Amino acid sequence: MKITNVATAVIAGNFPWVLVRIETDTGVTGLGEAYWGAGVAELVHQAKPLLIGQDPTNIGRLFDIMIRCLSGEGSQAGATVTAISGIEIALWDLLGRAHGVPISTFFGGRYRETIRIYADCHAGKTPDPADYAEKARQTVADGYTALKFDLDTPNPYTIDVTDDPHPRRHWFEPFNRVIGNQEMRWMVDVVRAVREAVGPEIMVGMDAHWKFNVNDAIKLAQALEPYDLLWLEDPIPPENIEAQRHVTHSTRTPICTGENLYRKHGYRELIEKQAARIIAPDIPKMGGLMEAKKVADHADLYYIPLAPHNVASPIGTVAAAQVCASMNNFLVMEFHSTDVPWWDDLVDGEKAIRDGFIRLGEAPGHGLTLNEDVARGHLKPGTSFFGDAP
Ligand code: MG
């Protein structure tokens, strides 16, 4: 079997979903997805000459060829790795379809048939903690057993702090990363309201998007300890692993980070220094399915669970779920498109997420078939539908 074509279609979801299709001389095809980002579809097309004529079943070899040959384009991290991730996922789908087995078979089979999903709830309608509580109650009523809110919105860098009455907008001074006492009280009030709304058993995460300094991050994490969060995500910027470790080891609120990192090398120090309690690789961004499994196995040496970050369409989401089924240390995976009513329509058949879980079947590959009419209807303007150029 030889690869005959590599093509993309960028779908305008709540993020641009970069779909990657690989075709072969046998007629078997694979469909993957890369995380969004400027230039990602272009980079997929740039990798195409490396793939045409190659045996698509040698996935590790093809991954290494792309990493090495695209090093000038930045394949240590960033958009190039993201593009390669979309190609890699398409190759696993193709391999599964060629052999008539689901992708999880290639990663050692499954620890579980259902993948727990957490709903990213964004913020409340207003800064009132009661709005957060109401949104949390609705999400649980929709069947979810896990949910997450943004604890730091709206983005303090874009607002006029002098002209707004809402407490959460009075960011004390965003550039020094200080949490004022008023903001601290507001954040604790939000978390308390959500916990009281959903009860003690629902998993509740909170995301702080890298905003705070070490001391205030520790104060916040300790103040949230009574509410037994699933995690507090990215309370400090992501670059300094020693600082991450200090925050993580200063609180019993679990600290989660990792959506900014790429490839197994990117996670090495974070894992080996045990600088996070939970790590959150974005699988269609950080290197794809096999790279995510390697990170999971590395994390498991330190008994650290994985909770993948995810903003993908059903293609990237279910493909990631296939490898999550093969990770003993998988915890929960994100769903970030509750506001996209046609998310499920992008693929044929049953809804991918039902009652807060993905149920993996026995269909080959990731098991999904793109609904081309829906995909064309939401194609990003100015881009091709699996044509010769992005
Ligand atoms: Mg996050």
Residues whose N, C-alpha, C, O or C-beta is under 5 A from the ligand:
A	BS01	MG	D207 E233
